[in-house]
Amino acid sequence: MTITETARNRAVFSRFHEATNTGDFAVIEKTIDEVVAPDVVFHAPVPMETTGAQALKQVWRVLLRAFPDLRVTAEDVLADGDRIICRNTVTGTHQGEYRGLPATGKSVSYNEIFILRFAGGRVAEIWGVVDVLTQLRQLGALAA
């Protein structure tokens, strides 16, 4: 992997990250179409039957419906070869149905870590660990 390819991957990651923080699903969907491989392999537990880029779009559709003010702050971004690792803090206000839970108006703040593998300048694989336990506790869906 050359320095140029690593820089290109960082730029693609930044573009995707900026799109996710617009809160505009149309912008996120368009960016996914442009920077994510259609057959991306998603190694995170995704509660739906879709695969590839469609699964990623569905994740964002669900998140924005539940947390329209969702913000993802990249705390650390590390690039190594064809991979980018990002540690994020996610914040938002629960304003719509999420995992069967009606809107509570409660704020959430939780952490996640993602590893993205790039091929040909596009995201080809995603591994993710999201602190859903903290998220659900903050929403009152689980006892503290």
C-alpha positions as CSV (number, residue, x, y, z in Angstrom):
1,M,0.0,0.0,0.0
2,T,1.5,3.3,-1.0
3,I,1.4,6.6,0.9
4,T,-0.9,7.9,-1.9
5,E,-3.3,5.0,-1.5
6,T,-3.4,5.5,2.3
7,A,-4.1,9.2,1.8
8,R,-6.9,8.4,-0.6
9,N,-8.4,5.9,1.9
10,R,-8.3,8.6,4.6
11,A,-10.0,11.1,2.2
12,V,-12.7,8.6,1.5
13,F,-13.2,7.9,5.2
14,S,-13.4,11.6,5.9
15,R,-15.9,12.1,3.1
16,F,-18.1,9.3,4.5
17,H,-17.8,10.6,8.1
18,E,-18.7,14.1,7.1
19,A,-21.8,12.8,5.2
20,T,-23.0,10.9,8.2
21,N,-23.0,14.0,10.3
22,T,-25.2,15.9,7.9
23,G,-28.3,14.1,9.3
24,D,-29.5,14.0,5.7
25,F,-30.3,10.5,4.6
26,A,-30.2,11.4,0.9
27,V,-26.6,12.8,1.3
28,I,-25.6,9.7,3.3
29,E,-27.1,7.3,0.8
30,K,-25.4,9.1,-2.2
31,T,-22.1,9.0,-0.4
32,I,-22.5,5.3,0.4
33,D,-23.2,4.7,-3.3
34,E,-20.0,6.6,-4.2
35,V,-17.5,5.3,-1.6
36,V,-18.7,1.9,-0.5
37,A,-18.5,-1.2,-2.6
38,P,-22.0,-2.5,-3.4
39,D,-21.0,-5.9,-2.1
40,V,-19.3,-4.6,1.0
41,V,-19.0,-7.3,3.7
42,F,-20.5,-6.0,7.0
43,H,-19.0,-7.9,10.0
44,A,-21.2,-6.2,12.6
45,P,-24.4,-7.6,14.0
46,V,-27.0,-5.8,11.8
47,P,-30.6,-6.5,12.8
48,M,-32.0,-6.9,9.2
49,E,-32.0,-9.2,6.3
50,T,-30.2,-7.0,3.8
51,T,-26.5,-7.3,2.8
52,G,-23.8,-5.2,1.2
53,A,-24.2,-1.4,0.8
54,Q,-28.0,-1.8,1.2
55,A,-27.4,-3.0,4.8
56,L,-25.3,0.0,5.6
57,K,-28.0,2.3,4.1
58,Q,-30.6,0.5,6.2
59,V,-28.5,1.0,9.4
60,W,-28.4,4.8,8.7
61,R,-32.1,4.9,7.9
62,V,-33.0,3.3,11.2
63,L,-30.5,5.4,13.2
64,L,-31.7,8.7,11.7
65,R,-35.4,7.8,12.2
66,A,-34.7,7.2,15.9
67,F,-32.0,9.9,16.4
68,P,-32.4,12.6,13.9
69,D,-29.7,14.7,15.6
70,L,-27.2,11.9,15.6
71,R,-23.6,13.0,15.7
72,V,-20.5,10.8,15.3
73,T,-17.3,12.3,16.7
74,A,-14.1,10.5,15.6
75,E,-11.9,10.4,18.7
76,D,-9.1,8.5,17.0
77,V,-8.5,7.6,13.3
78,L,-5.6,5.4,12.5
79,A,-4.6,4.3,9.0
80,D,-2.5,1.2,8.4
81,G,-2.2,-0.2,4.9
82,D,-5.6,-0.8,3.4
83,R,-7.4,-0.3,6.8
84,I,-8.7,2.6,8.8
85,I,-9.6,2.1,12.4
86,C,-11.8,4.7,14.0
87,R,-12.9,5.1,17.6
88,N,-16.1,7.2,17.9
89,T,-18.4,8.8,20.4
90,V,-22.0,8.8,19.2
91,T,-24.5,11.2,20.6
92,G,-28.2,11.9,19.9
93,T,-31.7,12.3,21.2
94,H,-34.2,9.5,21.0
95,Q,-37.0,11.0,19.0
96,G,-38.3,8.0,17.0
97,E,-38.9,4.2,17.4
98,Y,-35.7,2.3,17.9
99,R,-35.4,-1.5,18.5
100,G,-39.1,-1.6,19.4
101,L,-38.8,1.2,21.9
102,P,-41.0,4.3,21.3
103,A,-39.3,7.7,21.4
104,T,-38.3,8.6,25.0
105,G,-36.7,12.1,24.4
106,K,-33.6,10.9,26.2
107,S,-30.1,11.7,25.1
108,V,-27.6,9.0,24.5
109,S,-23.8,9.0,24.4
110,Y,-22.0,5.8,23.6
111,N,-18.8,4.5,22.0
112,E,-18.0,2.4,19.0
113,I,-15.0,1.2,17.1
114,F,-14.9,0.4,13.4
115,I,-12.3,-1.1,11.1
116,L,-12.7,-0.4,7.4
117,R,-10.8,-2.3,4.7
118,F,-10.4,-0.5,1.4
119,A,-10.0,-2.0,-2.1
120,G,-9.8,0.2,-5.2
121,G,-10.5,3.3,-3.2
122,R,-13.8,2.0,-1.8
123,V,-14.8,0.5,1.5
124,A,-14.8,-3.3,0.9
125,E,-15.2,-4.6,4.4
126,I,-16.4,-3.2,7.8
127,W,-16.0,-4.7,11.3
128,G,-17.7,-2.9,14.1
129,V,-18.2,-3.0,17.8
130,V,-21.0,-0.7,19.2
131,D,-21.7,-0.3,22.9
132,V,-25.4,-1.0,22.5
133,L,-25.7,-2.0,26.2
134,T,-24.9,1.6,27.3
135,Q,-27.2,2.9,24.6
136,L,-30.1,0.8,25.7
137,R,-29.5,1.6,29.4
138,Q,-29.5,5.3,28.7
139,L,-32.9,4.9,26.9
140,G,-34.3,3.0,29.9
141,A,-34.7,-0.2,28.0
142,L,-32.4,-2.1,30.4
143,A,-31.8,-1.7,34.1
144,A,-28.6,0.1,35.0
